[in-house]
């Protein structure tokens, strides 16, 4: 998943794909995961975020949003890097789908082997 994050001074509102944050991410655990960079830096009520997120599933999108928020905060205030970097919030999750190989049905799966 990839997220494009726009940040501006505000009251702590987050809009994801033109929907309210609470409507888009309904699970409390996912919401708290996304809010980690804001909680860590103590800036929950200082900024508004407008986010376009696409691809992946809900958890992948939450991870992309968390990374985007952390990067936006760091870009706004360089001193926050010392807090966000050790928490692993500025590191991109580089995992991607492995490609399908020729002569096989998938990336790792093999066609059934017949001994005789």
C-alpha positions in Angstrom: 0.0 0.0 0.0 1.1 3.6 -0.5 -0.1 6.7 1.2 0.1 10.4 0.2 -0.1 12.5 3.3 -0.8 16.2 3.4 -0.3 17.9 6.8 -1.4 21.3 8.0 -1.8 23.1 11.3 -5.2 22.2 12.8 -7.0 20.4 15.6 -6.1 16.7 15.1 -8.5 15.7 12.3 -7.5 12.9 9.9 -9.3 12.3 6.6 -8.5 9.1 4.7 -9.7 9.0 1.1 -12.2 11.8 1.9 -13.7 9.8 4.8 -13.4 10.3 8.5 -10.5 8.4 10.1 -12.9 6.5 12.5 -15.1 5.5 9.6 -12.2 4.2 7.4 -10.3 2.3 10.2 -13.1 0.8 12.4 -10.8 -1.4 14.6 -9.4 0.3 17.7 -6.1 -1.5 17.5 -5.5 -0.4 13.9 -6.4 3.2 14.8 -3.9 3.2 17.7 -1.3 1.7 15.4 -1.7 4.6 13.0 -1.7 7.2 15.8 1.6 6.0 17.3 3.8 8.7 15.7 1.5 11.4 16.9 1.3 10.0 20.5 5.1 9.5 20.6 5.7 13.1 19.6 2.8 14.5 21.6 1.3 16.3 18.6 -2.2 14.6 18.4 -4.1 17.9 18.5 -1.6 20.1 16.6 -2.1 19.0 12.9 -4.8 18.0 10.5 -3.9 15.2 7.9 -5.5 14.6 4.5 -4.5 11.2 3.2 -4.9 9.3 0.0 -4.1 5.7 0.5 -4.3 2.9 -2.1 -3.3 -0.7 -2.6 -2.8 -3.5 -0.1 -5.2 -4.5 2.6 -6.4 -2.5 5.6 -3.4 -3.4 7.8 -1.0 -2.5 5.0 -2.7 0.8 4.4 -2.5 1.5 8.1 1.2 0.8 8.0 1.7 3.1 5.0 -0.3 5.8 6.7 1.7 5.5 9.9 4.9 5.8 7.9 3.6 8.8 6.0 2.5 10.6 9.2 5.9 10.0 10.8 7.7 11.3 7.7 5.5 14.4 7.6 6.2 15.1 11.3 9.9 14.7 10.8 9.9 16.9 7.7 8.1 19.6 9.8 10.4 19.4 12.8 13.9 17.8 12.4 14.3 17.3 16.2 11.5 14.6 16.1 13.8 12.3 14.1 15.6 11.4 17.4 12.3 10.1 18.8 10.8 8.5 15.6 13.9 6.7 14.2 14.5 4.5 17.3 10.8 3.5 17.3 11.2 2.3 13.7 8.6 4.7 12.3 10.8 6.2 9.6 11.8 2.8 8.1 9.8 1.7 5.1 8.4 -1.8 5.0 10.1 -3.0 1.8 8.3 -6.3 1.5 6.8 -6.9 -1.9 5.0 -9.7 -3.6 7.4 -12.3 -5.1 7.0 -12.7 -8.8 5.5 -15.9 -10.4 8.3 -18.0 -12.0 8.0 -19.6 -15.5 7.1 -23.3 -15.5 5.5 -23.1 -12.1 1.9 -22.2 -11.0 3.1 -19.5 -8.6 6.2 -17.9 -6.9 7.1 -20.9 -4.8 4.5 -23.6 -5.6 5.4 -26.4 -7.9 3.3 -28.5 -10.2 2.6 -32.0 -8.7 5.5 -34.4 -9.2 4.8 -37.8 -10.5 7.5 -40.4 -9.9 6.3 -42.8 -12.5 
